[in-house]
Amino acid sequence: MGGVDLGVLGPFEVRLDGEPRDVGGPRLRTLLAVLAAEAGRVVSVGALGRALWGEEAPAHADRTVRTYLSRLRGTLGAEAILTRPPGYVLHLAPQALDAARFEQLTAEGRRELAAGEPAAARKHLAAALDLWRGHTAYEEFGEVETLAAEGMRLDRLRHNAVQDRIEADLATGEDTGLIAELEALTAAFPGHERLWAQLMTALYRAGRQSDALEAFRRARHGLITASGVEPSPVLAQVHRRVLAHHPALLATRATAVVAGSDDDALIAGEHALLADGDLRTSREHFETAYVRAERAGDATSLARAALGLGGVWVHEHRTAAAAASLLTRLRHALDQVDPGSTLGHRLQARLAAELDYEAGTHDRVLAAAERTRAAGDPVAHAEALSLAHHCLLGPDHARLRHGLATELVGVSGRSGRRTDLVMGVLWDTVDLFLAGDPHAERRLGELDDLLAERKHLAAGFVADALKVMLAIRAGRFREAEAGAQACAEFGRAAGDFDALGWYGAQLVAIRWFHGRLGELVPVLDGLMHSPTLSPIDNSYYAALAVAAASAGDRRTAAGALARLCGEDLGALPRSSTWLTSLCGAAETAYLLDDGATAARIHELLAPFAQLPAMASLGIACFGSVHHPLGTTALTAGDPDRAVSHLRAAVRHNLALAHWPAVVFSRRRHADALLRRGRPGDAAAADRELAAADEEARTFATGR
C-alpha cells in the first residue's frame, strides 16, 4: 500500500515503489481514476459501471466490474482496494495522490500569505504548481462526467494558486519575468481584477508607469463592456498609487497589492459584498482582514470581518470544517464587542441564523430580528430580516416570509444600503414564485430593472436561475439547458456554492419532463454526496430514486428511497427542497408500486395541495402538488381520489403556464380514469391523452 502513487494532474500515472506501472487498458484506468477522485469514499458498483459504460451497461456489468477490480488488486496489492458495501474504496495514504498533495500545499501557502509570510507561501505554492504535468486534471477521462467535473474543480484551484504565487512573488521582490506571465493571464481572464492589479504593480516596478496606467485603462474598459461595472476599490487604489508614485507599490510585503492596510481589506470586502454581491472576492478580502485584525487585537475590525465572512446568504460555508470555523469566529468576535451595539446585534443575528439553518429551525433568528426591531437599528434589522427569511423557505411559512420581505423593503430606505433593497425585492420575488402567484413574473421584471441599474452578482444569479425555471415551464428545453449551464458558470464566478446543486436540480427538471431522467443516474450518484449541498437538502436522494426507477434499476431506486424516508418520512426537515423531495418520492413509490410509502407521502403533502412543487429559491418547478397527491392516491389504490387530484393538477399547471407539467398530469389523469373504469372514463381518458399529445408537440423538439 505504501508504495503506490497516483498522478491525475495531467496524464494519468501509476507508480509502484517509484517506478511507472501499467495497470491495464482504458477501463481499468478509468475504474482506478474514479476511485482516486472519491478520495477514500466508497463508490458503489453501479456507479463504477456507469463510469465505464454510461447507460449502455452490458449484461452482468456488476460481475465485470468486480473482475476488473480483482485485476487492479493484483497489480496494486490486495490492501489498496477494499470492499465496502455497496462497493469499493481506494485505501491509500493521503499523500499518495498528487491532487491531495496539491490541495494541501496550496492551502498552506494561502494561510502563510494571509499571515504575512510571503517567502514561505511562495515555496509551498511553487511546490504545489510543480505537481502539474499537464494542462488539465484527469485529462484522458473527459467522457466520464464525474471525472470531468473533478478536473474542472482542480483546474480552478490551480488558477487561484497561480494568483497566490504571483502575490507572493511580488511581496518578496521576486518579480522578474512576471510581466509576460501576467499579460497572458489578463488576456485569458480579463474579468479577474486581482490579475490586473498584479500586472500594474509589476509594470510600475519595472519603471513602466505609462504601461501600468494603460493596463488600468484596458481593465476598466473590459469590465464596463462585459459587465457594466467600474473597477473595484482595490484596483482603483492601485491606479491612484501608480499616479502618485506611492512607495507601497515597491514594498516587499504580501499586502502591497491586495490591500495597503487593515481598513483597505475591510473596505474592499464590504464593497465587494454589499455593492457588488461578489461572494468570492469578498471572502478573500475578509479572510485577510480577519487575520490582520486578530493579530492586531482590533475588535471592531475583527467583528466586521467575521460578519463579512458570513456573506449574503445563510450557511455559505458548506464543509463541516468551514462552517465550524465561521461559528467560532462569530462567537469570538461577539465576545469582543458590546452586545447592544450595531455590531453586537448583527453578530447575534448572523450566529442565530447559522445555527437555525443547520438545525432546520427558525426560533433563534426570529428572536434576533425582534431584538433588532426593538433596538431601532435599521442596518442590523435589515440583515436580521434577510437572514430570517432564508431560514424560512419551507412550505409552512409563506405568510411569515412575505411579512419579512415586505418589512425589509421598507427598512432599506432607513438603512441607507442598496443591498437591503435588492434583497428585499429578491425575497419578495421568490415568495411570489413559491406561492404560484400570477404576478411573480412582474416582480421578477422589477428585480431585473433594479439589477440593470447596478449589478449585484448574488441576486443576479438567483434572477437568472428563475429565468431558467420559466424556460422549463414553457417547454423550451434546449434554451433551458443552455441557460442552466450559463447560470451555473455565473454562480461559480460569483462564488455561490449553490451553483452546482442548482444546476443539478435544473437538469433533473429538464430530463424529468423530457422523459430522459434515467440519463442522470451517474451524475446524481455523485452529486448526492457533494459537500457543497446544504446539510438539510435531501432532494438528491429523491432525484436518484426517480432516475434509477425510470431506468429500471429498482434496487438503486429502493435504496435511495429508503435513505430519504429514514425511520419516518415525516421527520424530514421542512427545508426549501422538502416539496420537491416528496414529489420525487411519490413518483418513485408509483414506479416501485410501494403503496405504504405512497400513503404516508399523501398524508404529508395534503396540506400543501394548492402550491407548486418548487426547489430552493424557485429555481426548478415540478408542477402542482396535486400531481404527486394524485400519483400517491393511485399507488395506494384509491383511483377516485387520484382522479380528483389529477384533474386539479391539470388546472393548476395550466394556471402556472407549466406546459410540460400539464402534459404529465393529463397522462397520469388518463391513467387514473382508466383504472377507475366508470362509465365515460375511457372516453375521458382518450380526450386527455389526445390533448396531452397535442400540447407535447409544442416542445417535443426541445425548442
PyMOL commands that set and color helices and strands:
alter all, ss='L'
color gray80, all
select helices_A, chain A and resi 26-37+45-53+61-76+78-80+94-96+98-114+118-130+139-141+145-172+178-188+193-205+209-227+233-244+247-250+255-258+262-275+279-296+299-310+320-336+342-359+363-375+378-390+395-415+418-434+440-453+457-473+477-494+499-514+517-527+539-550+554-565+569-571+578-592+595-608+626-635+639-656+659-676+681-696
alter helices_A, ss='H'
color red, helices_A
select strands_A, chain A and resi 4-7+13-16+19-20+43-44+81-84+87-90+612-615+620-624
alter strands_A, ss='S'
color yellow, strands_A
deselect
rebuild
show_as cartoon
